[in-house]
Amino acid sequence: MKRRSKKWKELISQRSVIARWSTASVRECLTETAERYLPAEEQRAESSWHTNFVNWVKKLKRTVTIKSNCDFRRTYGKGKSFQAPALVSYVLKNRAGICRVGITTSKKIGNAVERNRARRVIRVAYSNLESKINGNYDIVFVARSKTKYIKSTDLTKIMFSQLKQAGVIDETTDN
């Protein structure tokens, strides 16, 4: 029992450090670490624990949130914009090695509840398309007044067409 708790502490410490990174090599490193700490006979006994950990590693975030005002302003100023009645997207290539996403909702949309719903719908639509995005981009989504009324599946289609037009998603990828 002590042996497992020691392994668990080591894996949790690695997990908290690596949660800030978002590269494929980190996923591979964590998977190898989990397999090294759990030999074959223990894997059979604790397969659900190992499976859950490996699945968590595979689901590590591939994107980072844009938080600073200068990053938003640079994306607005130098990026390409794509408009739709429900969403405006600004896309700018970056050298950070990761994809960064920001969501903007103004007071024109409505009160805090409506703005939060619009943000949530945009976030869900982006998470559906996150695996299809290729390259390193700064993407800023600006909610419009129609955003709060539509469902995330409809917004996913709009977002897909905008990102495909921007070249963020390959032409060969299907909806």
C-alpha positions in Angstrom: 0.0 0.0 0.0 2.8 2.4 0.8 4.4 1.7 -2.5 1.4 2.7 -4.4 0.9 5.9 -2.5 4.5 6.9 -3.2 3.9 6.3 -6.9 0.7 8.2 -6.7 2.4 11.2 -5.1 5.1 11.2 -7.8 2.5 11.0 -10.6 0.4 13.7 -9.1 3.4 16.0 -8.8 4.3 15.4 -12.4 0.7 15.9 -13.4 0.5 19.3 -11.7 3.8 20.5 -13.3 2.9 19.2 -16.7 -0.7 20.5 -16.7 0.8 23.9 -17.7 2.4 22.4 -20.8 0.5 21.4 -23.9 2.6 19.4 -26.3 2.4 15.9 -27.7 5.8 15.0 -26.2 4.4 15.6 -22.7 1.6 13.2 -23.4 4.1 10.5 -24.5 6.3 11.2 -21.5 3.5 10.8 -19.1 2.2 7.6 -20.7 5.7 6.1 -20.5 6.0 7.2 -16.9 2.7 5.6 -16.0 3.7 2.3 -17.8 7.1 2.4 -16.0 5.5 2.8 -12.5 3.0 0.1 -13.2 4.6 -3.3 -14.1 2.6 -5.8 -16.1 1.2 -7.8 -13.1 0.1 -4.7 -11.4 -1.5 -3.3 -14.6 -3.9 -6.3 -14.6 -4.9 -5.7 -11.0 -5.2 -1.9 -11.3 -6.2 -1.6 -15.0 -8.9 1.0 -14.4 -6.6 3.3 -12.5 -3.9 3.0 -15.3 -6.5 3.4 -18.0 -8.0 6.6 -16.4 -4.5 8.1 -16.0 -3.6 7.4 -19.7 -6.9 8.8 -20.9 -6.3 11.9 -18.8 -2.9 12.3 -20.5 -4.4 12.0 -23.9 -7.0 14.7 -23.1 -4.4 17.3 -22.0 -5.3 20.7 -23.3 -4.0 21.6 -26.8 -4.7 25.2 -26.4 -4.0 28.0 -24.0 -6.3 30.9 -23.1 -5.3 34.4 -24.2 -5.5 36.7 -21.2 -3.4 39.8 -21.8 -4.8 42.9 -23.5 -1.8 43.3 -25.7 -2.3 39.8 -27.2 -6.0 40.6 -27.9 -5.1 44.0 -29.5 -2.3 42.4 -31.6 -4.8 39.8 -32.9 -7.4 42.4 -33.7 -4.9 44.7 -35.4 -2.8 42.3 -37.4 -5.0 39.2 -37.7 -7.5 38.4 -40.4 -11.2 38.7 -39.5 -14.1 36.5 -40.6 -17.6 37.7 -39.9 -20.9 35.9 -39.5 -24.2 37.1 -38.0 -23.5 35.1 -34.8 -19.7 35.2 -34.5 -16.6 37.2 -35.6 -13.2 35.4 -35.7 -9.8 37.0 -35.7 -6.9 34.7 -36.7 -3.2 35.4 -36.5 -0.3 33.0 -36.9 2.0 32.9 -33.8 5.5 31.5 -33.0 4.5 30.3 -29.5 4.3 26.6 -30.6 0.7 26.3 -29.4 -2.7 27.4 -30.3 -4.1 30.2 -28.1 -7.8 31.2 -27.9 -9.5 34.2 -26.5 -13.3 34.9 -26.2 -14.7 38.4 -26.1 -18.3 39.4 -25.2 -19.3 43.0 -24.9 -22.1 44.6 -22.9 -24.1 45.0 -26.1 -24.9 41.3 -25.9 -26.8 41.7 -22.6 -26.5 41.2 -18.9 -23.9 38.9 -17.3 -26.0 35.8 -17.6 -26.4 36.3 -21.4 -22.7 37.1 -21.8 -21.7 34.0 -19.9 -24.0 31.8 -22.0 -22.5 33.2 -25.2 -19.0 32.5 -23.9 -20.0 29.0 -22.9 -21.5 28.2 -26.3 -18.4 29.5 -28.0 -16.2 27.4 -25.7 -18.1 24.2 -26.4 -18.1 24.9 -30.2 -14.4 25.4 -30.1 -13.8 22.3 -28.0 -15.6 20.3 -30.7 -13.2 21.6 -33.4 -10.0 21.7 -31.3 -8.7 18.4 -32.6 -9.0 19.5 -36.2 -6.9 22.6 -35.8 -3.4 22.5 -37.4 -0.6 24.9 -36.7 0.1 27.6 -34.2 -2.5 30.4 -34.1 -3.9 33.1 -31.9 -7.7 33.0 -32.4 -10.1 35.5 -30.9 -13.8 34.9 -31.1 -16.1 37.9 -30.6 -19.7 37.1 -29.7 -22.5 39.0 -31.4 -26.0 39.6 -30.3 -27.3 36.4 -32.0 -24.7 34.2 -30.2 -26.8 33.9 -27.1 -29.8 32.5 -28.9 -28.2 29.7 -31.0 -27.0 26.3 -30.0 -23.4 25.1 -29.9 -24.0 22.7 -32.8 -25.0 25.6 -35.0 -22.1 27.7 -33.9 -19.7 24.8 -34.5 -20.7 24.8 -38.2 -20.2 28.6 -38.4 -16.9 28.3 -36.6 -15.8 25.4 -38.8 -16.5 27.4 -42.0 -14.6 30.5 -40.6 -11.6 28.5 -39.5 -11.5 26.6 -42.8 -11.6 29.9 -44.7 -8.8 31.2 -42.5 -6.7 28.1 -43.3 -6.5 26.9 -39.7 -8.4 23.7 -40.6 -7.2 21.7 -43.6 -9.4 21.5 -46.7 -9.4 17.7 -46.5 -11.0 17.7 -43.0 -14.7 17.0 -43.1 -17.3 18.6 -40.9 
